[in-house]
C-alpha cells in the first residue's frame, strides 16, 4: 500500500474559518506529544508535512492535510501543554466545536503512546467517538521504543482500558514504519464509506 499523497492545506484557529465541507475528513485526536505529527509525516510519503516538537502543546490550530481524495485533520492535543490556561481552553472549544458539528467527519484516529496506560481524557474521546458513531482506530505510537512483547502487552492494556476489540488497536512506529501500510489502508477505507 503506497503512502498518501498529502499536502498541507491550511491551519484554522477559529470555527468560522473552517473550509467548506468537501472531502471526507479523518480527525487525529490524542494527548500532547503522542506522535500525531510524526504519524502524518509517515503516512504522507514520510515527508516533513507536519511540524514536530518535543514541547507539548505546539499544535494550536486545526491543521488540514489533503490528498488522494481525503483530508486528515490534526487537532491540538489534550492534557499538559506549555501554554496559558486561557489558550488551552480556547483550543478545547475549537476541538469540541469541530468534532460536534463537522458534517464530513467520517473517521477518527485515537492516537496513544504505547508506553502510557490510556487516561481519563482518552476514555472521554473514545466515548465521544462511539456516541457519535464515528468509526475509529486506536493507534499506539512509538512501538519502536519498547520490546515486541511489551508492545503486545500494551495493546492488550489499551483494549481492556478502552473496551476495544483487537481490530480497533494498531501498533505503529513512525521511526520503523511498522503499521504504516495497515493504517494507510484503514484511512483510505474509512474515507470511502
C-alpha positions as CSV (number, residue, x, y, z in Angstrom):
1,X,0.0,0.0,0.0
2,X,1.6,3.3,-1.1
3,X,1.6,6.3,1.2
4,X,-1.0,9.0,1.0
5,X,-0.1,12.0,-1.3
6,X,-0.8,14.6,1.4
7,X,-0.1,18.3,1.2
8,X,-0.6,20.8,3.9
9,X,-3.8,22.7,3.1
10,X,-4.4,25.2,5.9
11,X,-4.3,25.9,9.7
12,X,-7.6,27.0,11.2
13,X,-7.7,28.9,14.5
14,X,-11.4,29.6,14.8
15,X,-14.6,27.7,13.8
16,X,-15.8,30.5,11.5
17,X,-12.7,29.9,9.3
18,X,-13.3,26.2,8.7
19,X,-13.2,25.3,5.0
20,X,-16.4,24.3,3.3
21,X,-17.0,20.6,3.7
22,X,-15.9,19.0,0.5
23,X,-13.9,15.7,1.2
24,X,-14.2,13.1,3.9
25,X,-12.2,14.0,6.9
26,X,-10.4,11.8,9.5
27,X,-9.5,13.6,12.7
28,X,-6.4,12.8,14.8
29,X,-7.1,13.0,18.5
30,X,-4.7,12.4,21.3
31,X,-2.8,13.8,24.2
32,X,0.0,16.3,23.6
33,X,3.2,14.7,22.4
34,X,1.9,11.3,21.5
35,X,3.1,11.5,17.9
36,X,0.3,12.8,15.8
37,X,2.6,14.9,13.6
38,X,5.0,12.1,13.2
39,X,2.1,9.8,12.1
40,X,1.0,12.4,9.5
41,X,4.6,12.6,8.2
42,X,4.8,8.8,8.0
43,X,1.5,8.1,6.2
44,X,2.1,11.1,3.9
45,X,5.1,9.9,1.9
46,X,7.3,10.2,5.0
47,X,7.9,13.9,4.2
48,X,8.1,16.7,6.7
49,X,4.5,17.9,6.3
50,X,3.7,18.4,10.0
51,X,6.0,20.3,12.3
52,X,7.2,18.2,15.2
53,X,8.3,19.4,18.6
54,X,9.5,17.9,21.9
55,X,7.4,20.6,23.7
56,X,3.8,19.5,24.4
57,X,1.1,21.7,23.0
58,X,2.8,23.0,19.8
59,X,-0.2,22.2,17.6
60,X,-2.6,25.1,18.5
61,X,-4.8,25.1,15.4
62,X,-6.8,22.6,13.3
63,X,-4.3,21.6,10.7
64,X,-5.7,20.2,7.4
65,X,-3.7,17.9,5.2
66,X,-5.3,17.0,1.8
67,X,-4.6,14.4,-0.8
68,X,-5.9,11.3,-2.5
69,X,-9.5,12.5,-2.2
70,X,-9.4,12.8,1.6
71,X,-8.3,15.1,4.4
72,X,-6.5,14.4,7.7
73,X,-7.2,16.9,10.4
74,X,-4.5,17.2,13.1
75,X,-6.2,18.5,16.3
76,X,-4.5,20.2,19.2
77,X,-3.5,17.7,21.8
78,X,-5.3,17.5,25.2
79,X,-3.6,17.2,28.5
80,X,-0.4,19.0,29.5
81,X,0.8,21.8,27.3
82,X,3.2,24.7,27.7
83,X,0.6,27.4,27.2
84,X,-1.6,29.7,29.3
85,X,-4.8,28.2,30.7
86,X,-7.0,30.6,28.7
87,X,-5.3,29.5,25.5
88,X,-5.8,25.8,26.4
89,X,-9.5,26.5,27.0
90,X,-9.7,28.1,23.5
91,X,-8.2,25.0,21.9
92,X,-10.7,22.9,23.8
93,X,-13.6,24.9,22.4
94,X,-12.1,24.8,18.9
95,X,-11.7,21.0,19.0
96,X,-15.1,20.4,20.6
97,X,-16.9,22.7,18.0
98,X,-15.1,20.9,15.2
99,X,-16.0,17.4,16.5
100,X,-19.6,18.2,17.3
101,X,-20.5,20.0,14.1
102,X,-18.3,18.8,11.2
103,X,-20.6,17.0,8.8
104,X,-17.9,15.4,6.7
105,X,-16.0,13.9,9.7
106,X,-16.1,10.2,8.7
107,X,-13.4,8.7,11.0
108,X,-11.1,9.3,13.9
109,X,-7.6,8.1,14.9
110,X,-7.3,8.0,18.7
111,X,-3.5,8.4,18.9
112,X,-1.9,6.9,22.1
113,X,1.6,6.5,23.3
114,X,2.3,2.7,23.6
115,X,4.3,3.4,26.8
116,X,1.4,5.0,28.7
117,X,-1.9,3.5,30.0
118,X,-4.8,5.4,28.5
119,X,-6.0,8.1,30.8
120,X,-9.4,9.6,31.6
121,X,-9.2,12.1,28.7
122,X,-8.5,9.2,26.2
123,X,-11.6,7.5,27.6
124,X,-13.7,10.6,27.1
125,X,-12.5,10.9,23.5
126,X,-13.2,7.2,22.9
127,X,-16.7,7.7,24.3
128,X,-17.4,10.7,22.2
129,X,-16.4,8.8,19.0
130,X,-18.6,5.9,20.0
131,X,-21.6,8.1,20.8
132,X,-21.3,10.0,17.5
133,X,-20.9,6.6,15.7
134,X,-17.7,7.8,14.2
135,X,-15.6,4.8,13.2
136,X,-12.1,5.0,14.8
137,X,-8.9,3.2,15.2
138,X,-6.7,3.4,18.3
139,X,-3.1,3.9,17.1
140,X,-0.5,3.0,19.7
141,X,2.5,5.1,18.5
142,X,6.2,4.8,19.4
143,X,6.1,1.0,19.3
144,X,9.8,1.0,18.4
145,X,10.6,2.4,21.9
146,X,9.6,-0.9,23.7
147,X,10.2,-4.6,23.0
148,X,7.7,-6.5,20.9
149,X,6.5,-8.3,23.9
150,X,5.9,-5.1,25.9
151,X,4.1,-3.6,22.8
152,X,1.7,-6.6,22.7
153,X,1.1,-6.2,26.5
154,X,0.4,-2.5,26.0
155,X,-2.0,-3.3,23.1
156,X,-3.9,-5.6,25.4
157,X,-4.0,-2.9,28.1
158,X,-5.3,-0.4,25.7
159,X,-8.0,-2.8,24.5
160,X,-9.1,-3.6,28.1
161,X,-8.9,0.0,29.4
162,X,-10.9,1.5,26.5
163,X,-13.1,-1.6,25.9
164,X,-11.9,-2.1,22.3
165,X,-11.7,-5.1,20.0
166,X,-8.4,-6.4,18.7
167,X,-9.1,-4.9,15.3
168,X,-9.5,-1.4,16.8
169,X,-5.9,-1.2,18.1
170,X,-2.9,-0.8,15.8
171,X,0.8,-0.8,16.9
172,X,2.6,1.9,15.0
173,X,6.1,3.3,14.7
174,X,7.0,6.4,12.7
175,X,10.6,5.5,13.0
176,X,10.5,2.0,11.6
177,X,7.3,2.3,9.6
178,X,5.6,-0.6,11.4
179,X,1.9,-0.4,11.0
180,X,2.1,2.2,8.2
181,X,0.5,0.1,5.4
182,X,-2.4,-1.1,7.6
183,X,-3.0,2.4,8.9
184,X,-2.9,3.9,5.4
185,X,-5.4,1.2,4.2
186,X,-7.7,1.9,7.1
187,X,-7.7,5.7,6.4
188,X,-8.5,5.1,2.7
189,X,-11.2,2.6,3.5
190,X,-12.8,4.8,6.2
191,X,-12.9,7.7,3.7
192,X,-14.7,5.6,1.1
193,X,-17.7,4.8,3.4
